[in-house]
Amino acid sequence: MRSVLLRLTRSMKLRLLLTIFVPGMTLLIAAQFSMLGFYRSRAVSVRTSEVQTQLMSLANHLINYDYLRDPSSESIGAELAQFSSLYNGRVLVIDDMLKVVKDTYRMSEGKTVVSADVVKCLRHGSNGRSSYYDREEGFITLYMPIIETAALEVGDYSERAQETEIVKGVLLASVSTASIESTCDYLQRMAMLVVLIAGVLLGALSIVAAVLLVRPVDRLARSVAEVRDGFSNQQVPKYSYLETERIADGVNGIVDRVRIMDESRQEFVSNVSHELKTPMTSMKILADSLIAENNVPEEMYKEFLTDIAQEIDRENSIIAELLSLTKLNRKNAPMNITQVNINELMEIILKRVRPIAQKRDIELTLESVRDVTAGVDEPKLTMALTNLVENAIKYNKEHGTVTVTVDADPRNFIVKIADTGVGIPEESLDMIYERFYRVDKSRSREVGGSGLGLSITKSAVLLHRGTIQAESKEGEGTTFTVTIPLNYVQRAADPAAGKRA
């Protein structure tokens, strides 16, 4: 059950649904509360303004009837009672001595009211009026000063008079907001119904949108599954989105690479079989010839056995090179990095191959532009460079030359191996690193090549994070350029690499 829930939470459809539904519902609920809050605030403000207007009118009537000194006026009493009934509230008339002259509830008449807001009204007049809204109790409380306006003369012989306010008392009113709360409750129920309906519609829309949005991904997943299960070897179609297009491109790239690797593997197996079968066939023919002949001369025995020994050596050479190639092609091939003088290394290599060059009168030259020391795996680099120099000798012309140049820039060292040999056709330059590929098969057989040397060389160079390039002109010669970093950098995904430079 837990695994099912965990799998469900990882669903893109569910996440898209929640991405659409949750913000939408949040906005709807927030809008509901915001609108209700705005309505309540507005309704309270309007009610407060309305009551203040009524209280100002009452205050003027109280002054006109001198109600604070003689509260016996039935007209004012009826007006106060009507106000209290209209707003479902209570009104207190307080004189300037803080004594309650009239209470519509008849509970506080004759009592003294000690209130900061009442005192404020008595002191500041019109500027002292105030109001408070108590939502929990459901009342608005207002303080309205009862003001009498009097005219005062300015100076002894003034023609003008200045009006002044005389605060005679305070009207304290509490009005109910039950009708406002009732309306708010009704609106809230209606809003909840609207939100519920909108939520259902939004949920349905979210489900439809999630299904439609994820459909291209589902199609892509099915196409990839068909390729994975072997039901299709076609490229995965690209669906709708840039993201699925990039995924499809990546999968198609993998499919193409796997197809190429499969073809390469089949070709490799075929080539290996052919290369190993050829010496075996030759040995079989030689051995059968010896068995079939009677009284074979000793010289013929020696000749045939010598040929068989050569074929065995050739077979061993192919097997050894295949093993070397297999080791170098492993991504986690160990690298034993040490600081090596590249100039001295090339001198040693040229010294080893010089006897082969002397047989064909080929001149070997080493040009050291600058002294170079780098962090490399000496055996692997030696094998790669030796293969290149030997090829330059084997595929050279009689009395030709091989020039090796050692140079460096701030980050890499460069070894160029140039010969004056037969050259390589331009259409073959991209294929010379393929296993068992030969430009001239007859010449390769003649010089004893197996077609694995350049493949081994490239693998060794790549293990050093380097590059190898070939430039050639038929009949003029070939130049191989090997570029390798001076300092070997171990990659994070290369745990078997040896120590760094």
C-alpha positions as CSV (number, residue, x, y, z in Angstrom):
1,M,0.0,0.0,0.0
2,R,2.8,2.3,0.9
3,S,4.6,1.6,-2.4
4,V,1.4,2.3,-4.3
5,L,0.9,5.7,-2.5
6,L,4.6,6.5,-3.1
7,R,4.2,5.7,-6.8
8,L,1.0,7.8,-6.9
9,T,2.7,10.8,-5.4
10,R,5.4,10.6,-8.1
11,S,2.8,10.7,-10.9
12,M,3.1,13.7,-13.3
13,K,-0.7,13.7,-13.8
14,L,-1.3,14.0,-10.1
15,R,1.3,16.8,-9.7
16,L,-0.1,18.7,-12.7
17,L,-3.7,18.2,-11.3
18,L,-2.6,19.6,-7.9
19,T,-0.6,22.4,-9.6
20,I,-3.8,23.6,-11.3
21,F,-6.4,22.7,-8.6
22,V,-4.7,23.9,-5.4
23,P,-3.8,27.4,-6.5
24,G,-7.2,27.8,-8.2
25,M,-9.0,26.8,-5.0
26,T,-6.7,28.9,-2.9
27,L,-7.6,31.9,-5.0
28,L,-11.3,31.2,-4.9
29,I,-11.3,30.8,-1.1
30,A,-9.1,33.9,-0.7
31,A,-11.4,35.9,-2.9
32,Q,-14.4,34.7,-0.9
33,F,-13.0,35.8,2.4
34,S,-11.7,39.0,0.9
35,M,-15.1,39.9,-0.6
36,L,-16.8,39.1,2.7
37,G,-14.3,41.1,4.7
38,F,-14.7,44.0,2.3
39,Y,-18.5,43.9,2.5
40,R,-18.5,43.7,6.3
41,S,-16.0,46.6,6.5
42,R,-18.1,48.7,4.1
43,A,-21.4,47.9,5.7
44,V,-20.0,48.8,9.2
45,S,-18.6,52.1,7.7
46,V,-22.0,53.0,6.1
47,R,-23.9,52.1,9.3
48,T,-21.5,54.1,11.4
49,S,-21.8,57.2,9.1
50,E,-25.6,56.8,9.1
51,V,-25.8,56.6,13.0
52,Q,-23.5,59.5,13.4
53,T,-25.8,61.6,11.2
54,Q,-28.8,60.5,13.3
55,L,-26.9,61.3,16.5
56,M,-26.0,64.8,15.3
57,S,-29.6,65.4,14.6
58,L,-30.6,64.2,18.0
59,A,-27.9,66.3,19.6
60,N,-29.4,69.5,17.9
61,H,-32.9,68.5,19.2
62,L,-31.5,68.1,22.7
63,I,-30.1,71.6,22.6
64,N,-33.2,73.1,21.1
65,Y,-35.4,71.5,23.8
66,D,-32.8,72.1,26.6
67,Y,-33.2,68.4,27.4
68,L,-30.1,68.3,29.6
69,R,-31.8,70.5,32.2
70,D,-35.3,69.3,31.7
71,P,-35.4,65.7,30.5
72,S,-39.2,65.6,30.6
73,S,-39.8,66.3,26.9
74,E,-42.0,63.5,25.6
75,S,-41.0,64.3,22.0
76,I,-37.3,63.8,22.7
77,G,-38.0,60.7,24.7
78,A,-40.0,59.3,21.8
79,E,-37.3,60.2,19.4
80,L,-34.7,58.5,21.5
81,A,-36.9,55.4,21.9
82,Q,-37.5,55.3,18.1
83,F,-33.7,55.5,17.5
84,S,-33.0,52.7,19.9
85,S,-35.7,50.6,18.4
86,L,-34.6,51.4,14.8
87,Y,-31.0,50.3,15.3
88,N,-31.7,47.7,18.0
89,G,-29.4,49.5,20.3
90,R,-29.1,51.7,23.4
91,V,-28.7,55.5,23.8
92,L,-27.3,57.3,26.9
93,V,-27.6,61.1,27.3
94,I,-24.7,62.3,29.5
95,D,-24.4,65.9,30.8
96,D,-21.2,67.9,31.3
97,M,-20.9,66.5,34.8
98,L,-20.6,62.9,33.5
99,K,-24.1,62.1,34.9
100,V,-26.5,60.0,32.9
101,V,-29.6,62.0,32.2
102,K,-31.4,59.5,30.0
103,D,-30.9,55.8,29.3
104,T,-33.2,54.1,26.8
105,Y,-32.7,50.9,28.8
106,R,-33.5,52.7,32.1
107,M,-30.6,51.0,33.8
108,S,-28.0,53.8,34.3
109,E,-30.1,57.0,34.8
110,G,-28.6,59.1,37.5
111,K,-25.3,57.3,37.5
112,T,-22.0,58.8,36.8
113,V,-20.1,57.5,33.7
114,V,-16.3,57.6,33.9
115,S,-15.0,57.0,30.4
116,A,-12.0,58.4,28.6
117,D,-14.0,58.7,25.3
118,V,-16.7,60.7,27.1
119,V,-14.2,63.0,28.7
120,K,-12.5,63.4,25.3
121,C,-15.8,64.5,23.7
122,L,-16.4,67.0,26.5
123,R,-12.9,68.5,26.1
124,H,-12.5,68.5,22.3
125,G,-16.1,68.9,21.1
126,S,-16.5,68.0,17.4
127,N,-12.9,66.7,17.3
128,G,-13.5,64.4,20.2
129,R,-16.2,62.2,18.6
130,S,-15.3,58.6,18.0
131,S,-16.7,55.2,17.1
132,Y,-15.6,51.5,17.7
133,Y,-16.7,48.3,16.2
134,D,-16.8,45.2,18.3
135,R,-17.3,42.2,16.0
136,E,-17.4,39.6,18.8
137,E,-20.2,41.4,20.6
138,G,-21.9,42.6,17.4
139,F,-22.1,46.3,18.3
140,I,-20.9,49.7,17.1
141,T,-20.3,52.1,19.9
142,L,-20.3,55.9,19.1
143,Y,-19.5,59.0,21.1
144,M,-21.2,62.2,19.9
145,P,-20.7,65.5,21.7
146,I,-23.8,67.7,22.3
147,I,-22.7,71.1,21.2
148,E,-24.4,74.5,21.6
149,T,-23.1,77.3,19.4
150,A,-22.8,80.7,20.9
151,A,-21.8,84.1,19.4
152,L,-19.1,86.1,21.2
153,E,-18.2,89.8,20.4
154,V,-14.6,90.5,19.6
155,G,-13.4,93.8,21.2
156,D,-15.5,96.5,22.8
157,Y,-16.9,98.1,19.6
158,S,-16.7,95.2,17.2
159,E,-19.1,95.0,14.3
160,R,-18.4,91.3,14.0
161,A,-19.2,88.3,16.2
162,Q,-17.2,85.1,16.5
163,E,-19.0,81.7,17.0
164,T,-17.7,79.3,19.6
165,E,-18.8,75.8,20.6
166,I,-20.0,75.0,24.1
167,V,-20.1,71.2,24.9
168,K,-23.2,70.5,27.0
169,G,-22.9,66.8,27.1
170,V,-22.3,63.6,25.2
171,L,-24.5,61.1,23.4
172,L,-23.3,57.5,23.8
173,A,-24.9,55.1,21.5
174,S,-24.5,51.3,20.9
175,V,-26.1,50.0,17.8
176,S,-26.4,46.3,16.8
177,T,-24.8,44.9,13.7
178,A,-26.9,41.8,13.8
179,S,-28.4,42.6,10.4
180,I,-24.9,43.1,8.9
181,E,-23.7,39.7,10.4
182,S,-26.9,38.0,9.2
183,T,-26.3,39.3,5.6
184,C,-22.6,38.3,5.9
185,D,-23.7,34.8,7.0
186,Y,-26.0,34.5,4.0
187,L,-23.4,35.8,1.6
188,Q,-20.9,33.3,3.1
189,R,-23.2,30.4,2.5
190,M,-23.8,31.5,-1.0
191,A,-20.1,32.1,-1.5
192,M,-19.3,28.6,-0.2
193,L,-21.8,27.1,-2.6
194,V,-20.2,29.0,-5.4
195,V,-16.8,27.9,-4.3
196,L,-18.0,24.3,-4.1
197,I,-19.4,24.4,-7.6
198,A,-16.3,26.2,-8.9
199,G,-14.2,23.6,-7.1
200,V,-15.9,20.7,-8.8
201,L,-15.6,22.5,-12.2
202,L,-12.0,23.3,-11.5
203,G,-11.3,19.7,-10.4
204,A,-12.8,18.4,-13.6
205,L,-10.8,20.9,-15.7
206,S,-7.6,20.0,-13.8
207,I,-8.1,16.3,-14.5
208,V,-8.8,17.0,-18.2
209,A,-5.8,19.4,-18.4
210,A,-3.5,17.0,-16.6
211,V,-4.5,14.1,-18.9
212,L,-4.1,16.2,-22.1
213,L,-0.8,17.7,-20.9
214,V,0.7,14.3,-20.0
215,R,-0.6,12.5,-23.1
216,P,2.5,13.2,-25.2
217,V,4.7,12.0,-22.4
218,D,2.6,8.8,-22.2
219,R,2.9,8.3,-25.9
220,L,6.6,8.8,-25.7
221,A,6.9,6.3,-22.9
222,R,5.0,3.7,-24.9
223,S,7.2,4.3,-27.9
224,V,10.3,4.0,-25.8
225,A,8.9,0.8,-24.2
226,E,8.3,-0.7,-27.7
227,V,11.9,0.0,-28.6
228,R,13.2,-1.4,-25.3
229,D,11.2,-4.6,-25.6
230,G,12.4,-5.1,-29.2
231,F,9.0,-4.7,-30.9
232,S,10.3,-1.7,-32.9
233,N,13.7,-0.5,-34.1
234,Q,12.3,2.7,-35.5
235,Q,13.2,6.1,-34.2
236,V,10.9,7.4,-31.4
237,P,8.4,10.0,-32.7
238,K,8.6,13.6,-31.4
239,Y,5.4,14.7,-29.6
240,S,4.1,18.3,-29.1
241,Y,6.5,19.7,-26.5
242,L,10.1,20.9,-26.7
243,E,10.8,18.8,-23.6
244,T,9.5,15.6,-25.2
245,E,11.3,16.5,-28.4
246,R,14.6,16.7,-26.4
247,I,13.8,13.4,-24.7
248,A,13.0,11.8,-28.1
249,D,16.2,13.2,-29.6
250,G,18.2,11.7,-26.7
251,V,16.4,8.3,-27.0
252,N,16.9,8.3,-30.7
253,G,20.5,9.1,-30.2
254,I,20.8,6.1,-27.9
255,V,18.9,3.9,-30.3
256,D,21.2,4.9,-33.2
257,R,24.3,4.4,-31.0
258,V,23.1,0.9,-29.9
259,R,22.4,0.0,-33.6
260,I,25.8,1.2,-34.6
261,M,27.4,-0.7,-31.7
262,D,25.4,-3.8,-32.6
263,E,26.5,-3.5,-36.3
264,S,30.0,-2.8,-35.1
265,R,29.9,-5.8,-32.8
266,Q,28.7,-8.1,-35.6
267,E,31.3,-6.7,-37.9
268,F,34.0,-7.1,-35.2
269,V,33.0,-10.7,-34.6
270,S,33.0,-11.3,-38.3
271,N,36.4,-9.7,-38.7
272,V,37.9,-11.5,-35.7
273,S,36.6,-14.8,-37.0
274,H,38.1,-14.1,-40.4
275,E,41.5,-12.8,-39.0
276,L,41.8,-15.8,-36.7
277,K,40.6,-18.3,-39.3
278,T,43.0,-17.2,-42.0
279,P,46.2,-18.4,-40.1
280,M,44.4,-21.5,-39.0
281,T,43.4,-22.3,-42.6
282,S,47.0,-21.8,-43.7
283,M,48.4,-24.1,-41.0
284,K,45.7,-26.7,-41.9
285,I,46.7,-26.6,-45.5
286,L,50.4,-26.9,-44.7
287,A,49.9,-29.7,-42.2
288,D,47.6,-31.6,-44.6
289,S,50.2,-31.3,-47.4
290,L,52.9,-32.8,-45.2
291,I,50.5,-35.6,-44.1
292,A,49.5,-36.4,-47.7
293,E,53.1,-36.6,-49.1
294,N,55.3,-39.6,-48.6
295,N,59.0,-39.4,-48.3
296,V,58.9,-35.6,-47.9
297,P,62.4,-34.1,-48.1
298,E,63.8,-32.5,-44.9
299,E,64.1,-29.1,-46.6
300,M,60.3,-29.2,-47.3
301,Y,59.5,-30.1,-43.7
302,K,61.6,-27.2,-42.5
303,E,60.0,-24.8,-45.0
304,F,56.4,-25.9,-44.1
305,L,57.1,-25.9,-40.3
306,T,58.7,-22.4,-40.7
307,D,55.5,-21.2,-42.4
308,I,53.4,-22.8,-39.7
309,A,55.5,-21.1,-37.0
310,Q,55.0,-17.8,-38.7
311,E,51.2,-18.3,-38.9
312,I,51.2,-19.2,-35.1
313,D,53.2,-16.0,-34.4
314,R,50.7,-14.0,-36.4
315,E,47.8,-15.6,-34.5
316,N,49.4,-14.8,-31.2
317,S,50.0,-11.2,-32.3
318,I,46.3,-10.8,-33.2
319,I,45.2,-12.3,-29.9
320,A,47.6,-10.1,-28.0
321,E,46.4,-6.9,-29.8
322,L,42.8,-7.9,-29.2
323,L,43.5,-8.3,-25.4
324,S,45.2,-4.9,-25.4
325,L,42.3,-3.3,-27.2
326,T,39.8,-4.9,-24.8
327,K,41.7,-3.5,-21.8
328,L,42.1,0.0,-23.3
329,N,38.4,0.1,-24.3
330,R,37.2,-0.3,-20.7
331,K,35.9,3.0,-19.3
332,N,37.4,2.2,-15.9
333,A,40.8,1.2,-17.2
334,P,43.4,2.0,-14.5
335,M,45.8,4.8,-15.2
336,N,49.2,4.8,-13.6
337,I,50.1,8.5,-14.0
338,T,53.7,9.5,-13.5
339,Q,55.8,12.5,-14.6
340,V,57.5,11.5,-17.9
341,N,59.9,13.4,-20.1
342,I,58.2,13.2,-23.5
343,N,61.4,14.0,-25.4
344,E,63.4,11.2,-23.8
345,L,60.4,8.8,-24.3
346,M,60.4,9.5,-28.0
347,E,64.2,9.0,-28.2
348,I,63.7,5.6,-26.6
349,I,60.9,4.7,-29.0
350,L,62.9,5.7,-32.1
351,K,65.9,3.8,-30.8
352,R,63.7,0.6,-30.6
353,V,62.3,0.9,-34.1
354,R,65.5,2.1,-35.8
355,P,66.5,-1.5,-36.9
356,I,63.1,-1.8,-38.7
357,A,63.7,1.5,-40.5
358,Q,67.3,0.6,-41.4
359,K,66.1,-2.4,-43.3
360,R,64.2,-0.1,-45.7
361,D,66.7,2.8,-45.5
362,I,64.2,5.1,-43.9
363,E,65.6,8.0,-42.0
364,L,64.2,8.8,-38.5
365,T,64.4,12.3,-37.2
366,L,63.4,13.7,-33.8
367,E,62.7,17.5,-33.6
368,S,62.3,18.8,-30.0
369,V,60.9,22.3,-30.2
370,R,60.9,22.5,-26.4
371,D,61.6,20.2,-23.5
372,V,58.3,18.6,-22.3
373,T,57.4,16.9,-19.1
374,A,53.8,15.6,-18.6
375,G,51.7,13.4,-16.4
376,V,51.0,10.3,-18.4
377,D,50.6,6.5,-18.2
378,E,54.0,5.7,-19.7
379,P,53.3,2.1,-20.9
380,K,50.0,3.1,-22.6
381,L,51.4,6.2,-24.3
382,T,54.5,4.3,-25.3
383,M,52.4,1.7,-27.0
384,A,50.3,4.3,-28.8
385,L,53.3,6.3,-30.1
386,T,55.2,3.2,-31.1
387,N,52.3,2.0,-33.2
388,L,52.2,5.4,-35.0
389,V,56.0,5.3,-35.7
390,E,55.9,1.7,-36.8
391,N,53.1,2.4,-39.2
392,A,55.0,5.4,-40.5
393,I,57.9,3.1,-41.3
394,K,55.8,0.1,-42.6
395,Y,53.7,2.2,-45.0
396,N,56.6,4.4,-46.2
397,K,58.4,4.4,-49.4
398,E,61.9,3.0,-49.8
399,H,64.6,5.6,-48.8
400,G,61.8,7.7,-47.2
401,T,61.8,9.8,-44.0
402,V,59.8,9.8,-40.7
403,T,59.9,13.1,-38.7
404,V,58.8,13.2,-35.1
405,T,58.2,16.7,-33.6
406,V,57.6,17.3,-29.9
407,D,56.1,20.6,-28.9
408,A,53.8,22.1,-26.2
409,D,51.5,24.9,-25.4
410,P,50.5,26.1,-21.9
411,R,48.0,23.3,-21.4
412,N,48.9,20.4,-23.8
413,F,51.9,18.7,-25.4
414,I,51.8,17.8,-29.1
415,V,53.6,15.0,-30.9
416,K,53.5,15.0,-34.7
417,I,54.6,12.0,-36.7
418,A,55.0,12.7,-40.4
419,D,56.1,10.3,-43.1
420,T,56.7,10.4,-46.8
421,G,54.8,7.2,-47.5
422,V,51.9,6.1,-49.7
423,G,49.3,8.3,-47.9
424,I,45.7,7.6,-47.1
425,P,42.7,8.3,-49.4
426,E,40.5,11.2,-48.0
427,E,37.4,9.0,-47.8
428,S,39.2,6.6,-45.5
429,L,40.5,9.1,-43.0
430,D,37.4,8.8,-40.8
431,M,37.5,5.0,-40.8
432,I,41.2,4.2,-40.1
433,Y,40.6,3.9,-36.4
434,E,37.9,1.2,-36.9
435,R,39.0,-2.3,-35.7
436,F,40.4,-4.5,-38.6
437,Y,40.0,-1.7,-41.1
438,R,42.7,-1.6,-43.8
439,V,43.2,1.0,-46.5
440,D,45.2,-1.4,-48.6
441,K,44.6,-5.0,-47.5
442,S,47.2,-6.5,-49.7
443,R,49.9,-4.2,-48.4
444,S,48.7,-4.7,-44.8
445,R,49.1,-8.5,-45.2
446,E,52.5,-7.9,-46.7
447,V,53.8,-5.8,-43.8
448,G,52.1,-8.0,-41.2
449,G,49.4,-5.5,-40.0
450,S,46.3,-6.8,-38.2
451,G,44.2,-3.6,-38.6
452,L,44.1,-3.1,-34.8
453,G,47.1,-0.7,-34.3
454,L,45.3,2.6,-34.8
455,S,42.3,1.5,-32.8
456,I,44.6,0.7,-29.9
457,T,46.4,4.0,-30.4
458,K,43.2,6.0,-30.3
459,S,41.9,4.2,-27.2
460,A,45.2,5.0,-25.4
461,V,45.0,8.6,-26.4
462,L,41.4,9.0,-25.3
463,L,42.3,7.5,-21.9
464,H,44.7,10.4,-21.5
465,R,41.8,12.8,-22.3
466,G,43.7,13.6,-25.6
467,T,42.9,13.8,-29.3
468,I,44.4,12.3,-32.4
469,Q,44.1,13.7,-35.9
470,A,45.4,12.5,-39.3
471,E,46.2,14.6,-42.4
472,S,47.2,12.8,-45.6
473,K,47.7,13.1,-49.3
474,E,48.0,10.1,-51.5
475,G,51.5,9.5,-52.8
476,E,52.9,12.3,-50.5
477,G,52.6,11.0,-47.0
478,T,50.6,11.2,-43.8
479,T,50.9,13.3,-40.6
480,F,49.4,12.1,-37.3
481,T,49.0,14.8,-34.6
482,V,48.6,13.6,-30.9
483,T,47.5,16.3,-28.4
484,I,47.4,15.3,-24.7
485,P,47.0,17.5,-21.6
486,L,50.2,18.2,-19.6
487,N,48.4,17.4,-16.4
488,Y,46.0,14.4,-16.3
489,V,42.7,15.2,-14.6
490,Q,40.9,12.3,-13.1
491,R,37.1,12.4,-13.7
492,A,34.6,11.8,-11.0
493,A,33.2,8.9,-12.9
494,D,36.7,7.4,-13.2
495,P,37.2,5.7,-9.8
496,A,39.8,3.3,-11.1
497,A,42.1,6.0,-12.3
498,G,45.6,6.1,-10.8
499,K,47.3,8.9,-9.1
500,R,47.2,12.3,-10.7
501,A,50.1,14.2,-12.2
